[in-house]
Amino acid sequence: MTYLELSEDSGSAHKFYEVVVSGTDVSISYGRIGVPGQVKVSSFATPAKAQAAAQKKIDEKMRKGYAPAVRGVRLRRAVTHRPTVSRASTAKRAPVLWRFASGSAAFGIFVDQERCWVGNQRGDVYKVTHDGTVVGHFKLPDGVKCVVGDDFWIYAGADDGRVYDLSGKVPRVAYEIAEDVDIYWLDICDGVLGVSDVAGRVTAIDHEDEFQWERKSDGSSGWMVRCDRDGVYHGHSEGVARYDAGSGRPVWQARIPGAVLFGWQEERSVYAGTTADRVVRLAKADGRVEATYHCDDTIYSCATAAGGKYVFAGDSSSSVYCFDENGTRLWKLATGCGSALSMQYLDERLYIVTGQGTLACIDASEAAILAAQAGTVPDPVDVKAAAGLVPVVPTLVLETAADSDEGVIVECYGEGDRLRVRVLSPGYDQGWHVQFPKGIREAGARYLVEGIRTSGGGGFYRAYGEIRRVR
């Protein structure tokens, strides 16, 4: 057995790499210190060939800065969770249609036309239909910070410093964030990742998981980061700033009352929920305050209807609010299941996740809200996960593609000290790189992927769906 750790104390430090040879088998374990990591086992024709393969892997890692170490000396990466207080609301009850207890406090939510995703601090990510049926369960190695969508792809940012692509049957590592970054929030646009952290920094990482730029704000506790193709919008203890998406050049900074605890965006505006009991809407172009939405307590989350027609907010007293786009309060109701730490609105329904770990679906139609204000609400359905639903965990093991399987062939190859991926199937530009999971890359290997899409901005491809190894 050989145990190595990255010998630097900054950047991507605190990773381990362990190689165990047993007869003709070589077992390799690696990951962030303090979490179980991932395991890959390979078999060879003879013990001598197994030893040679193991030594080759060890030599490669030592050339990259890893060194022999003693397990348990270094500690796991720093993890901070947003402190939240959830008081009972005195408002009338919201019309909750159904609710699902995920088992632990939840910050992560993403909703699209097909399903709802919830991720909690225990590392559970559940996929739930709009009628309240649990249809999927991923189990990540550490707590989930957030769940975000980027076109076809669904990503979960976790406390182990990894961002997992949940678009296939198995979670795959798409990004690994430097060990010195205590992650607060994440967002992704066209494959580019924005990361805000405890120090008030914001960092951009490209589709190949390579550092682009980093900026330090005047504040700390960067709970808000939102990305589009032109800008990265960063909210922290001293306000909100916009940076150019490509270069990181500061575009504007805006001071607003209170520290920012959450953010939302529409095409032309960003929304910041604050400790000053309000949501503030700012113009993306110049940071000008366009509207203010006054609430009765600290704001933990916010969201909008398409185009900003309605603005929703969740406070620390377990209430949710709705405003028109100009700031007039339309209603305030109690969730009945804790303070909404994240939320999203779709098709007259408001979906929230709470400090109690509940994913709840609220009927936000005019008729349902009027009935709730009059004191009439439905009995919420308590959703249960099916007893036979087995959680899917990240793995490096790939199925082998059959000759009859359809898909696109890609190849992994070495470029300096990096492993890149290109498309081999006809009709694609082989000069473009492919955004592809990190842990399963192996020089010279070929893979069959379910599909390849051109990035929105062009210049690279993105793999999606199932990935299998080609014989």
Secondary structure per residue as TSV (DSSP state, phi and psi in degrees):
chain	resnum	aa	ss	phi	psi
A	1	M	-	360.0	134.1
A	2	T	E	-124.2	126.3
A	3	Y	E	-117.3	125.2
A	4	L	E	-124.6	153.1
A	5	E	E	-134.2	153.5
A	6	L	E	-65.2	127.8
A	7	S	-	-84.2	-4.1
A	8	E	-	-88.6	160.2
A	9	D	S	-115.0	21.8
A	10	S	S	-146.9	177.9
A	11	G	S	65.4	-121.3
A	12	S	S	-95.6	38.9
A	13	A	-	-73.3	175.2
A	14	H	S	66.3	41.9
A	15	K	E	-109.6	149.3
A	16	F	E	-119.8	160.9
A	17	Y	E	-149.3	117.5
A	18	E	E	-122.7	132.1
A	19	V	E	-120.1	124.6
A	20	V	E	-123.1	124.6
A	21	V	E	-105.5	126.4
A	22	S	E	-133.9	98.9
A	23	G	T	64.7	-117.5
A	24	T	T	-97.7	4.7
A	25	D	E	-104.2	140.9
A	26	V	E	-121.4	119.3
A	27	S	E	-107.1	125.5
A	28	I	E	-117.7	124.8
A	29	S	E	-116.9	139.4
A	30	Y	E	-156.9	161.3
A	31	G	E	154.3	-162.3
A	32	R	E	-80.3	141.1
A	33	I	T	-64.5	134.4
A	34	G	T	102.1	-10.2
A	35	V	S	-125.4	159.1
A	36	P	-	-59.7	-31.9
A	37	G	-	79.1	-170.1
A	38	Q	E	-115.8	153.5
A	39	V	E	-127.1	136.2
A	40	K	E	-132.4	128.9
A	41	V	E	-116.3	129.7
A	42	S	E	-123.6	145.9
A	43	S	E	-114.2	147.2
A	44	F	-	-129.8	166.5
A	45	A	S	-67.6	-36.4
A	46	T	S	-138.7	160.2
A	47	P	H	-58.7	-35.6
A	48	A	H	-63.9	-41.7
A	49	K	H	-68.1	-34.0
A	50	A	H	-64.4	-44.6
A	51	Q	H	-61.7	-41.3
A	52	A	H	-65.8	-41.5
A	53	A	H	-65.2	-41.0
A	54	A	H	-63.1	-44.2
A	55	Q	H	-63.8	-35.9
A	56	K	H	-61.8	-43.2
A	57	K	H	-64.5	-42.7
A	58	I	H	-62.6	-45.2
A	59	D	H	-61.7	-40.0
A	60	E	H	-61.0	-44.4
A	61	K	H	-67.9	-38.5
A	62	M	H	-68.2	-31.4
A	63	R	H	-66.8	-24.3
A	64	K	T	-91.0	5.7
A	65	G	T	108.7	-3.3
A	66	Y	E	-73.4	152.3
A	67	A	E	-143.9	154.7
A	68	P	E	-57.0	141.7
A	69	A	-	-149.3	172.8
A	70	V	-	-107.2	124.2
A	71	R	T	-60.5	136.8
A	72	G	T	97.5	-7.8
A	73	V	S	-75.9	-48.3
A	74	R	S	-80.9	151.0
A	75	L	-	-101.5	164.5
A	76	R	-	-69.8	164.5
A	77	R	-	-60.3	153.6
A	78	A	-	-68.7	138.0
A	79	V	-	-131.9	126.8
A	80	T	-	-119.1	132.4
A	81	H	-	-108.2	142.7
A	82	R	-	-63.2	123.5
A	83	P	-	-68.6	129.7
A	84	T	-	-131.5	145.2
A	85	V	-	-121.0	128.9
A	86	S	-	-119.6	105.9
A	87	R	-	-97.3	155.9
A	88	A	-	-71.6	141.1
A	89	S	-	-89.8	145.0
A	90	T	-	-94.5	-0.3
A	91	A	S	-73.6	165.7
A	92	K	-	-67.5	156.4
A	93	R	B	-74.4	139.1
A	94	A	-	-74.4	152.3
A	95	P	-	-78.6	82.4
A	96	V	E	-79.0	122.6
A	97	L	E	-80.8	-45.9
A	98	W	E	-152.4	160.1
A	99	R	E	-145.8	145.8
A	100	F	E	-129.1	122.0
A	101	A	E	-85.8	109.9
A	102	S	-	-79.7	-17.8
A	103	G	S	106.9	-9.7
A	104	S	S	-162.8	158.4
A	105	A	-	-50.1	138.5
A	106	A	E	-127.8	129.1
A	107	F	E	-105.8	-25.5
A	108	G	E	-89.6	127.5
A	109	I	E	-148.2	141.0
A	110	F	E	-148.2	135.4
A	111	V	E	-130.7	131.0
A	112	D	-	-132.6	-168.5
A	113	Q	S	-67.2	-18.5
A	114	E	S	-100.2	-36.4
A	115	R	-	-161.4	173.5
A	116	C	E	-118.1	140.8
A	117	W	E	-116.6	139.5
A	118	V	E	-133.6	134.5
A	119	G	E	-126.1	134.7
A	120	N	E	-117.8	177.6
A	121	Q	T	-75.8	-1.9
A	122	R	T	-93.1	-4.3
A	123	G	S	93.5	5.7
A	124	D	E	-85.8	133.4
A	125	V	E	-122.9	121.1
A	126	Y	E	-111.4	145.4
A	127	K	E	-110.6	123.6
A	128	V	E	-129.3	136.1
A	129	T	-	-74.9	167.2
A	130	H	T	-69.3	-17.8
A	131	D	T	-93.4	4.9
A	132	G	S	90.6	34.9
A	133	T	-	-110.0	124.8
A	134	V	E	-79.3	119.6
A	135	V	E	-118.8	-1.9
A	136	G	E	-161.2	151.0
A	137	H	E	-147.4	114.6
A	138	F	E	-102.6	144.9
A	139	K	E	-119.8	108.3
A	140	L	-	-91.8	160.0
A	141	P	S	-68.9	-14.5
A	142	D	S	-150.4	173.9
A	143	G	-	-60.1	148.8
A	144	V	E	-93.0	125.0
A	145	K	E	-80.8	-45.2
A	146	C	E	-161.5	160.9
A	147	V	E	-124.4	126.3
A	148	V	E	-132.0	152.4
A	149	G	E	-110.9	145.7
A	150	D	E	-142.3	95.0
A	151	D	T	59.2	-120.5
A	152	F	T	-75.7	-22.9
A	153	W	E	-90.5	145.5
A	154	I	E	-118.2	129.7
A	155	Y	E	-124.4	144.9
A	156	A	E	-120.8	122.8
A	157	G	E	-90.4	129.9
A	158	A	E	-120.7	163.7
A	159	D	T	-69.3	-11.7
A	160	D	T	-81.7	4.2
A	161	G	S	86.7	5.8
A	162	R	E	-107.7	153.4
A	163	V	E	-115.1	122.5
A	164	Y	E	-102.0	133.8
A	165	D	E	-84.3	120.0
A	166	L	-	-103.7	15.9
A	167	S	S	-77.3	-15.9
A	168	G	S	-106.1	-166.7
A	169	K	S	-74.7	-23.7
A	170	V	S	-125.1	135.8
A	171	P	-	-63.2	135.3
A	172	R	E	-125.5	142.3
A	173	V	E	-74.9	119.9
A	174	A	E	-99.5	-34.3
A	175	Y	E	-141.8	148.8
A	176	E	E	-126.6	126.4
A	177	I	-	-99.7	141.2
A	178	A	-	-52.5	144.3
A	179	E	T	-63.0	-28.0
A	180	D	T	-81.4	2.6
A	181	V	-	-99.7	112.5
A	182	D	-	-87.1	97.7
A	183	I	E	-66.8	134.1
A	184	Y	E	-107.4	-45.2
A	185	W	E	-152.5	161.0
A	186	L	E	-138.0	151.4
A	187	D	E	-149.4	155.0
A	188	I	E	-135.6	135.4
A	189	C	E	-137.5	119.8
A	190	D	T	53.0	40.9
A	191	G	T	85.4	-8.6
A	192	V	E	-95.4	126.3
A	193	L	E	-96.8	132.0
A	194	G	E	-108.8	134.3
A	195	V	E	-127.0	125.8
A	196	S	E	-109.5	152.7
A	197	D	E	-141.3	-179.6
A	198	V	T	-61.2	-31.7
A	199	A	T	-82.9	-0.7
A	200	G	S	82.0	17.8
A	201	R	E	-90.7	157.9
A	202	V	E	-130.4	135.7
A	203	T	E	-128.2	139.9
A	204	A	E	-111.3	134.2
A	205	I	E	-128.2	131.3
A	206	D	-	-82.0	-177.6
A	207	H	T	-64.8	-19.2
A	208	E	T	-94.5	14.5
A	209	D	S	62.9	35.7
A	210	E	-	-112.7	137.4
A	211	F	E	-57.6	133.1
A	212	Q	E	-104.7	-59.4
A	213	W	E	-159.9	164.7
A	214	E	E	-143.6	139.8
A	215	R	E	-134.1	144.9
A	216	K	E	-106.4	127.1
A	217	S	-	-84.2	-180.0
A	218	D	S	-78.9	-11.2
A	219	G	S	-116.0	-162.4
A	220	S	S	-134.7	-177.9
A	221	S	-	52.0	68.7
A	222	G	-	-79.9	83.5
A	223	W	-	-81.8	-10.5
A	224	M	E	-121.0	128.1
A	225	V	E	-144.6	129.2
A	226	R	E	-132.7	138.3
A	227	C	E	-123.9	138.9
A	228	D	-	-131.0	-173.7
A	229	R	S	-71.5	-17.2
A	230	D	S	-102.6	-31.2
A	231	G	E	-145.7	162.9
A	232	V	E	-118.7	125.7
A	233	Y	E	-111.5	120.0
A	234	H	E	-121.1	121.5
A	235	G	E	-111.1	138.1
A	236	H	E	-149.0	-162.8
A	237	S	T	-68.9	-17.4
A	238	E	T	-113.8	6.0
A	239	G	E	136.6	-149.3
A	240	V	E	-132.3	141.4
A	241	A	E	-132.3	152.1
A	242	R	E	-115.3	136.9
A	243	Y	E	-122.9	148.8
A	244	D	E	-63.9	132.0
A	245	A	T	-62.3	-37.2
A	246	G	T	-83.1	-42.1
A	247	S	T	-105.9	-18.1
A	248	G	-	80.6	7.2
A	249	R	-	-64.0	131.4
A	250	P	E	-63.4	133.5
A	251	V	E	-105.6	-47.4
A	252	W	E	-159.1	160.8
A	253	Q	E	-133.5	138.7
A	254	A	E	-129.8	127.8
A	255	R	-	-88.8	131.4
A	256	I	-	-134.5	158.7
A	257	P	S	-62.9	133.1
A	258	G	S	81.9	166.9
A	259	A	-	-85.5	145.9
A	260	V	E	-82.3	130.4
A	261	L	E	-114.6	-12.2
A	262	F	E	-164.8	158.3
A	263	G	E	-143.8	154.4
A	264	W	E	-138.0	163.3
A	265	Q	E	-143.7	149.7
A	266	E	-	-121.4	-176.7
A	267	E	S	-58.5	-40.7
A	268	R	S	-115.0	-2.4
A	269	S	E	-138.8	153.6
A	270	V	E	-118.9	150.6
A	271	Y	E	-122.9	129.8
A	272	A	E	-119.4	119.7
A	273	G	E	-87.7	136.2
A	274	T	E	-130.7	168.8
A	275	T	T	-74.1	-8.0
A	276	A	T	-90.2	24.3
A	277	D	S	63.2	40.0
A	278	R	E	-156.6	159.8
A	279	V	E	-110.2	134.2
A	280	V	E	-114.9	129.9
A	281	R	E	-99.5	126.6
A	282	L	E	-119.9	143.0
A	283	A	E	-71.8	130.5
A	284	K	T	-62.6	-32.5
A	285	A	T	-65.3	-43.7
A	286	D	T	-137.4	2.6
A	287	G	-	79.8	7.0
A	288	R	-	-67.8	137.6
A	289	V	E	-73.2	119.1
A	290	E	E	-95.4	-32.6
A	291	A	E	-163.8	156.7
A	292	T	E	-129.3	136.5
A	293	Y	E	-117.2	103.9
A	294	H	E	-85.9	129.1
A	295	C	-	-118.0	-171.1
A	296	D	S	-110.7	1.8
A	297	D	S	-161.4	175.6
A	298	T	-	-55.1	136.5
A	299	I	E	-96.1	121.0
A	300	Y	E	-93.9	-25.0
A	301	S	E	-156.3	161.2
A	302	C	E	-155.5	161.0
A	303	A	E	-162.3	172.1
A	304	T	E	-137.1	159.7
A	305	A	S	-76.9	162.6
A	306	A	G	-51.9	131.1
A	307	G	G	77.2	2.6
A	308	G	G	80.0	17.7
A	309	K	S	-59.2	-41.3
A	310	Y	E	-125.1	147.8
A	311	V	E	-121.6	129.8
A	312	F	E	-114.5	150.8
A	313	A	E	-145.7	150.2
A	314	G	E	-122.7	132.4
A	315	D	E	-112.0	-179.8
A	316	S	T	-79.1	-1.0
A	317	S	T	-106.3	24.4
A	318	S	S	63.2	30.5
A	319	S	E	-111.6	153.1
A	320	V	E	-121.6	146.9
A	321	Y	E	-123.0	156.6
A	322	C	E	-134.1	133.9
A	323	F	E	-125.2	156.8
A	324	D	E	-79.2	173.1
A	325	E	T	-64.5	-20.9
A	326	N	T	-88.9	-9.0
A	327	G	S	112.2	1.6
A	328	T	-	-76.4	125.4
A	329	R	E	-72.7	128.0
A	330	L	E	-97.6	-38.1
A	331	W	E	-164.8	160.4
A	332	K	E	-139.8	128.9
A	333	L	E	-140.7	156.9
A	334	A	E	-85.7	140.1
A	335	T	-	-74.4	-34.4
A	336	G	S	79.0	-0.4
A	337	C	S	-142.4	27.2
A	338	G	-	102.3	175.2
A	339	S	-	-76.2	137.3
A	340	A	E	-77.4	112.8
A	341	L	E	-87.1	-21.7
A	342	S	E	-150.3	157.8
A	343	M	E	-156.4	162.2
A	344	Q	E	-156.6	144.0
A	345	Y	E	-112.2	137.7
A	346	L	E	-156.6	127.7
A	347	D	T	50.8	53.9
A	348	E	T	65.1	21.8
A	349	R	E	-128.2	138.7
A	350	L	E	-108.2	119.8
A	351	Y	E	-102.7	131.0
A	352	I	E	-130.3	153.4
A	353	V	E	-122.9	145.0
A	354	T	E	-124.9	171.5
A	355	G	T	-65.0	-17.4
A	356	Q	T	-85.5	-4.6
A	357	G	-	87.7	15.7
A	358	T	E	-93.4	133.1
A	359	L	E	-96.4	119.8
A	360	A	E	-125.0	143.8
A	361	C	E	-111.2	116.8
A	362	I	E	-106.0	130.3
A	363	D	E	-75.1	109.4
A	364	A	-	-102.8	17.4
A	365	S	S	-69.6	156.5
A	366	E	H	-59.3	-43.6
A	367	A	H	-63.4	-43.3
A	368	A	H	-66.9	-38.6
A	369	I	H	-68.2	-41.7
A	370	L	H	-61.7	-40.4
A	371	A	H	-65.5	-40.6
A	372	A	H	-64.3	-40.7
A	373	Q	H	-64.2	-25.8
A	374	A	T	-88.1	-1.8
A	375	G	T	97.8	9.6
A	376	T	-	-111.1	117.3
A	377	V	-	-133.8	154.3
A	378	P	-	-73.8	159.9
A	379	D	-	-77.9	117.8
A	380	P	-	-66.0	143.2
A	381	V	E	-83.7	127.2
A	382	D	E	-88.0	108.8
A	383	V	E	-79.5	138.4
A	384	K	-	-122.1	142.7
A	385	A	-	-75.2	141.4
A	386	A	-	-60.5	139.8
A	387	A	T	-59.4	-30.3
A	388	G	T	-89.7	6.1
A	389	L	-	-78.6	108.7
A	390	V	-	-90.7	127.1
A	391	P	-	-66.5	138.0
A	392	V	B	-96.2	128.7
A	393	V	-	-109.3	154.9
A	394	P	-	-61.0	143.6
A	395	T	-	-151.3	154.2
A	396	L	S	-94.9	-4.7
A	397	V	-	-77.4	130.5
A	398	L	-	-114.7	142.4
A	399	E	-	-70.9	156.4
A	400	T	B	-93.3	133.1
A	401	A	-	-72.2	139.5
A	402	A	-	-87.7	159.7
A	403	D	T	-60.4	-28.8
A	404	S	T	-86.6	-7.8
A	405	D	-	-68.4	140.1
A	406	E	-	-96.7	150.5
A	407	G	S	158.7	-163.5
A	408	V	E	-119.6	133.0
A	409	I	E	-86.9	128.5
A	410	V	E	-125.1	160.8
A	411	E	E	-131.7	139.4
A	412	C	E	-95.5	135.9
A	413	Y	E	-145.2	158.2
A	414	G	E	-86.4	138.1
A	415	E	E	-137.1	97.2
A	416	G	T	65.8	-128.5
A	417	D	T	-97.4	14.0
A	418	R	E	-109.6	150.6
A	419	L	E	-102.9	120.5
A	420	R	E	-109.7	167.2
A	421	V	E	-132.6	136.9
A	422	R	E	-132.9	161.5
A	423	V	E	-89.0	133.0
A	424	L	-	-100.0	-25.9
A	425	S	S	-61.4	146.8
A	426	P	T	-65.1	152.8
A	427	G	T	95.9	2.2
A	428	Y	S	-121.7	157.7
A	429	D	-	-85.1	112.6
A	430	Q	T	-73.3	-8.2
A	431	G	T	-82.2	-11.1
A	432	W	S	-90.6	139.5
A	433	H	-	-77.6	159.8
A	434	V	E	-114.6	129.0
A	435	Q	E	-69.4	121.6
A	436	F	-	-149.5	143.4
A	437	P	-	-52.8	142.8
A	438	K	S	-74.6	-47.4
A	439	G	T	-68.0	-20.2
A	440	I	T	-100.5	3.2
A	441	R	-	-71.4	134.3
A	442	E	-	-145.8	123.9
A	443	A	T	-54.5	130.5
A	444	G	T	87.5	-10.5
A	445	A	-	-79.8	149.1
A	446	R	E	-118.0	146.4
A	447	Y	E	-133.6	150.6
A	448	L	E	-106.3	118.0
A	449	V	E	-109.0	152.1
A	450	E	E	-61.7	-39.2
A	451	G	E	-162.9	160.4
A	452	I	E	-130.4	132.0
A	453	R	E	-124.0	145.6
A	454	T	E	-74.5	137.3
A	455	S	-	-61.2	155.6
A	456	G	T	-59.2	-37.2
A	457	G	T	-89.6	-4.2
A	458	G	S	79.7	170.0
A	459	G	S	97.2	-17.7
A	460	F	S	-156.6	164.2
A	461	Y	E	-106.9	161.6
A	462	R	E	-129.2	126.7
A	463	A	E	-84.0	145.4
A	464	Y	E	-143.1	160.3
A	465	G	E	80.3	-156.7
A	466	E	E	-71.5	145.4
A	467	I	E	-125.2	126.5
A	468	R	E	-128.9	153.5
A	469	R	E	-82.8	135.7
A	470	V	-	-88.2	134.8
A	471	R	-	-57.0	360.0
